[in-house]
């Protein structure tokens, strides 16, 4: 399968997932993709949809169990700066899908914001 040809961002094959979960258990992903920005993520999603490749997004690994057999598809990790930034404007917050929840909670608390909980 060549859906990832031309992919400019980092992709790992046969990537261990156990190290990416809090429980440190589980198998491997056929592919582990690290898109660099929203455009790259969009291209990735179009490519896997066109090929019918199964996919999942993996956050920071809390409350996730990976089967020993692993995942026969693409695991997407939103760890690039484009997905981890937080922007505060008055009482509104814009947060990337890869942001650290504890850092977000602390940043909101530091600004006197509530309602996130």
C-alpha positions in Angstrom: 0.0 0.0 0.0 1.5 3.3 -1.0 -0.9 5.9 0.5 2.0 7.5 2.3 4.2 8.1 -0.7 5.0 11.8 -0.9 4.3 12.3 2.8 6.7 15.0 3.9 6.2 14.6 7.7 7.5 11.9 10.0 6.0 8.5 9.7 7.2 5.4 11.5 6.4 1.8 10.4 5.8 -1.1 12.8 5.8 1.5 15.7 5.6 0.3 19.3 2.5 1.8 21.0 3.1 0.5 24.6 5.6 3.2 25.3 3.0 5.8 24.4 0.4 4.7 26.9 0.3 5.2 30.7 0.1 1.4 31.3 3.1 0.8 29.1 1.5 -2.3 27.4 0.3 -3.1 24.0 1.4 -4.0 20.5 2.5 -2.0 17.5 0.9 0.2 14.9 1.5 -0.5 11.3 2.1 3.2 10.8 2.5 6.1 13.3 2.1 9.5 11.7 3.1 12.9 13.0 1.5 15.6 10.9 3.2 19.0 11.2 0.1 21.2 10.8 -3.6 21.2 9.8 -2.9 21.1 6.1 -0.7 18.0 6.5 -3.3 16.4 8.7 -5.9 17.1 6.0 -3.7 15.5 3.3 -3.2 12.5 5.6 -6.9 12.0 6.2 -7.7 12.3 2.5 -5.0 9.7 1.7 -6.1 7.1 4.3 -9.8 7.6 3.4 -9.1 7.1 -0.3 -7.2 3.8 0.4 -9.6 2.7 3.1 -6.9 2.5 5.7 -8.1 2.3 9.3 -6.9 5.1 11.6 -7.0 6.4 15.2 -5.8 9.5 16.9 -3.7 8.8 20.1 -3.5 11.5 22.7 -1.3 11.3 25.7 -2.1 7.6 26.3 -4.3 7.9 29.4 -7.1 5.4 29.7 -5.9 3.6 26.5 -5.3 -0.1 26.2 -3.6 -1.3 23.0 -4.2 -4.9 22.1 -1.1 -7.1 22.1 -1.8 -7.7 18.4 -1.5 -4.0 17.8 -3.3 -1.9 15.3 -3.3 -2.7 11.5 -3.6 0.9 10.4 -2.4 4.5 11.0 -2.1 5.9 14.5 -2.0 9.7 14.3 -0.1 11.7 17.0 -0.8 15.4 17.2 2.4 16.3 18.9 3.6 19.1 16.6 3.6 22.7 17.9 0.7 23.6 15.6 -1.5 21.2 17.6 -0.3 21.9 21.1 -0.7 25.7 21.3 -3.2 27.6 23.4 -4.4 31.1 22.6 -6.3 33.1 25.2 -8.4 36.1 24.4 -10.5 37.6 27.2 -12.6 34.7 28.5 -12.2 32.5 25.4 -9.5 29.9 24.8 -8.6 28.2 21.5 -6.7 25.0 22.1 -5.1 22.6 19.7 -6.1 18.9 19.7 -2.7 17.8 20.9 -2.5 20.2 23.9 -1.7 18.9 27.4 -4.8 18.9 29.5 -3.0 19.6 32.8 -1.1 22.6 31.2 -4.4 23.9 29.8 -6.1 23.6 33.3 -3.2 25.4 34.9 -3.2 28.1 32.3 -6.9 28.7 32.7 -6.6 28.7 36.5 -3.7 31.2 36.3 -5.9 33.5 34.3 -8.9 33.1 36.6 -10.9 31.3 34.1 -13.4 28.6 35.1 -15.8 26.3 33.3 -13.3 24.0 31.6 -13.6 21.4 34.3 
